Amino acid sequence: MLRSLSRPARLGAAAATAACLAAAFVATTPVTATSAPTWAPADSAAIHPGVQMYTEGAQCTANFVFTDAASNVYVGYAAHCAGTGAATDTDGCSAGSLPLGTRVEFVEGGSLVGAGSTVGEGTLAYSSWLAMDRAGETDADACAYNDFALVKVDADDVADVNPSVPFWGGPTGIDRDGSPAGERVYSFGNSSLRAGIEALSPKTGLSLGTGGNGWTHPVYTLTPGVPGDSGSGFLSRDGSALGTLSTLALAPLAGSNGVGDLSRELAYAQRTSGIDGLQLALGTEPFSPVL
């Protein structure tokens, strides 16, 4: 399972739980996508999909950008990035989590030998783990695979946000029909284990299909997601947002990653978060699968 990495300057801080975890509910509320009217230029935005996110010292990677009816801006990552339990905790309905309101930093250039530069901050505004625990969720697949959280970007930092996925562009919308085995997928990880080597961040690979009654998609990429990549987004072959990186499998598909289905994760958040008008923000840059 993927573990969040601790920032060198904060080795004493609590590490986030790794795991494929989750919650959920097959919501009937339509999952929609929209573009915000004003974003920072994609080539200079400091906060974007793929930016590093530190929660009490534990490092994860942003997946996508979201907005609400009040024009607030959120960045998504994995719920386990704010976890308080062990890496072996695999039930998001019972695993511990830091509370809503916990401060989160957006960072550029964090590594095992350097803290990087803080480029913005926000607060934990939604956690699928907390939502499932509060709702008394009993769906085993939701508990195992709904691993999604939202960080509300501070008002002073919203002008530095762009929703486009670096290198690939998009997202163009939300993938609502799953990912068949053999479909090409795309991602952008930013683990501090890679010591800032940007060439290792873009990833492409193949979906192995759908599991957990639609809640998860195992994938193989040329370089698998590693600790610190947790939370990063995956795009399907047309650039639509497929899911959130949650786990690294040791068996039965060694080296594969588990990707939570975003359409289900977001629908669950729309029904349980209390965030009015929560929607995915579309990328300003066209999707371009150049590899």
C-alpha positions, 0 to 999 in steps of 0.5 A: 500500500502507498504511504505518505512521505514525511517532510524532512523538516518535520520528521516528528509530525504524524505520517498519513496512513497509506492504503487503498481505502474508502467509503462510498455510496452509489449516489443518484445525484448527477456528477457534473463538471464545470470550468471556473471563469478565471484561472492562473496561466497553466505555465505559471500556476503554482497550485495545480494537479500534481502539486505536492501536498503536505499534511502534518509532514506527510506528503501526497500529490494533488489529483484535480481541482474542484469548485463550489457554488460560492466560487471556492476552490478545492484541490483533491487528494487521497483521504489516507493522506490525512490518516492517523493510523497505520499503513495496514489500516484498510477500512476507510469506514473505521480508520482514523483521520485528522479533523476537518480544518487541518492545515495543508501546504502546497509545496514545490520541490519537496524531497527526502533531503529538502523541504521544498518551497511552500507555494500556498496553503489550505484546510481539509474540507472533506474526507471520505473516511470521516464522511463514511464514519459519520454516515455509518457506511456499511458498503464494503466496497465503498469502505475499501476503495473510497479514498478521496479528500478535498483541501479548500485553497486559502482565498489569498492563494486562489489566484495561483491555481490552474486546473490543468494536469501538467504535461497531459492537459485536461481533464476534459470531464469525468469518466462515468463508464469505467475503464475496460481492461487494456484501456490506456491511462495517464497520470502525473505523480510527484513523490518526493522520493523522485528527488525533483526529477520531473521526467519521472512524473508523467506516467502512462500505462494500461487499465486492468479493468474495474473491481469493487463493483465499480469502485476501483480500477487496477492499473499498470504504468511504466513506473508504478506509483510509489509512496508520495504519489498517493492522491494523484489523478488518473485520466482515461484515454480521452482525457476525462478524470478517471480516478485517484491513486490509492494503493500499490499492490503486492498481490495478486497483481504485483506492482499494480496500483489501485485507482479509486473511481472518481465518479463514485468518489465525487458523487459521495462527496456531493451527497455528504460533504455539505459543499453546495455545487461541488464540481470538477474544474475542467483543464484550460489546456487541451488533452494531448496524449503525446506518449 
